[in-house]
Amino acid sequence: MSADNFVSDRLARRKTRNLRERLIEVILFLAASVSVAVTVGIVAILLTESFQFFRHVSIVDFLTDTQWTPLFDDAHYGIMVLLSGTIVSSLVALAVAIPLGTIIAIYLSEFAPFTVREVAKPFLELLGGVPTIVYGYFALLYVTPALQYFFPSLPGFNLLSAGLVMGIMIIPYISSVSEDAMRSVPMAMREGSYAMGATRFQTAIRVVTPAAFSGIAAAYILGISRAVGETMILAVAAGMQPNLTWNPAEPAATITAFIVQVALGDLPHGSIGYQTIFAAGLTLMLLTLFFNILGHVLKRRFRQVY
Amino acid sequence: MADMTVSEIRKLITRHKRWDLVFAMIGLFALMIGVLTFVALFTGMAMDGAHRLSWDFFTNFPSRRPEQAGILSAWIGSTLVMLVTACTAVPLGVAGAVYLEEYAPKNWVTDIIEINVTNLAGVPSIIYGLLALGLFVYQFGFGQSILSAGLTLALLILPIVIVATREAIRSIPGIIREGAYAVGATKWQTTADHILPYSLPGILTGVIIGMARAIGETAPIITIGALTFIAFLPPAPFAGDPAAGPFDWLFAPFTVMPIQMFNWTSRPEAAFHQNAAAAGLVLVVMTLSMNALAIYIRYRLRKNIKW
């Protein structure tokens, strides 16, 4: 083999090698773009089906009607009915999860001894990993009877027990994100506070918490979108009857529970009933989108540069 | 302030310090609420459902008679759906993360992909169900099948896999890459021979957590129209007469564990609730052991690897 031949052989191999490198890069890029395709797909599906829906139902009716009876002959499509269930149950859940989650985060980040933190953090993670259907079972068959012991007039399906259990489910999300934010506050700030004679509690409340506020706000927003999008706990424990109410002691359907209810039945593809779940889904999507944007704004607004 | 005597100042300090103690108690109490709820949930379910856990429970089909009902079709359905999910989400997620960490140029396309991944993680799971209903079930014509469900859950856990993989890759120091380049490796050779093997435990953690999430997901699978009562199994490859094709099971109707539990929970009879408790127990033990495994791998990782 002459030297000349050898070189050209190497060059040829280099060429195929470069080609292979390019090909791999393209494949990897395509894999990464799947996430964009998913978003586009979600938006396209929700919009096209909702567009069909809004050709039958005016947007004004959708937003102002006080009845939600899409499967009856006398059909009404007032999303407020479902929205009220979603809002009430989310408020109950947040009333549990925000105080408890914040306290746990402050405790774990500023007070807890090393061993407690090492045990508690994985445990909280496990709590967040329990399937939501199990929480739904727990709400329906344990929490509701327990609440009925104190309030005998409470119906078997109600937003209160579903909301309470949902709150417990959300605690790990809020506490772990908030705690991460607090732990990233530099030690120097705490030391400065201690040097001024502040106690541990004063430092935690007046120095660390405000400094970590952007992260804590992000945790709250995450909790809110979890609560708004939660499905199975509500479908199991809050009943699936549409009910325009602001009283957590009543049964009511949420947007998510309605979608489940329709999906459990057998609706023909392309019917108006089939399209309602996409309109409901679009509402849900816009709601979570609003909170996500709010989260970004809060995060940027209150970001502290150390 | 200046007028305070030493004893007054001491009193002030004690008072403020008392708050430390009070808050530590409150914090521990709040933590206990979370822990005790979990303990109550688990023991409650164990008390109601443990007596139903027998060999028959795992090998019987669901039935109208609660004492004969079992979870055979549910656990086989769950296993097959998870298989599809893993085969889709792991390659896609890892490849996407490798692109974002190792290849992606700093431009607006990369920015869009990154923002997308972050936002997808916040989309409620039932919305994925609607996407799958419109796209996989009707547009692609996969029907209400194992394939549709597996793909849906794969999209759902994709952000989890991507984020975990990226974190694992990011923790590998740059000198590893430089060393590989210095001996003439190409970018892909560096990635395949060094970056991926070193980030394997981190990727594994993310995949396990994602799968634990997927196995408990109910809402998106109900949304695509999975049936709640299935008393047969998907066709095994090459079995039966006429022989089933190797991939016929992908298009078979199915049910999964959480849907079976939902079905039993929503019945009025207490005997079915006991079945639901037993199914829930199996489900919780499965997700918890997967999560625990992930936590353990991560713990080992943090202890053993020092760059």
Interface residues (C-beta under 8 A of the other chain):
Chain A: R17 R20 E21 I24 E25 I27 L28 F29 A31 A32 S33 V34 S35 V36 V38 T39 G41 I42 I45 L46 T48 E49 P99 L100 I103 I104 I106 Y107 L108 F111 A112 V116 A120 P122 F123 L124 E125 L126 L127 G129 V130 P131 T132 I133 V134 Y135 G136 Y137 F138 L140 L141 Y142 I168 I171 P172 T199 R200 F201 Q202 A204 L222 S225 V228 G229 E230 T231 M232 A235 V236 T256 I259 V260 A263 L264 H269 I277 F278 G281 L284 M285 T288 N292
Chain B: H16 K17 W19 D20 V22 F23 A24 I26 G27 L28 A30 L31 I33 G34 V35 T37 F38 A40 L41 G44 M45 D48 P91 L92 A95 G96 A97 V98 Y99 L100 Y103 A104 I112 I113 N116 V117 N119 L120 G122 V123 P124 S125 I126 I127 Y128 G129 L130 L131 L133 G134 L135 Y138 L155 L158 P159 I162 T186 K187 W188 I209 A212 R213 I215 G216 E217 T218 A219 I222 T223 I224 G225 T228 P258 M261 F262 T265 S266 H273 A276 A277 G280 L283 V284 T287 L288 M290 N291 A292 I295
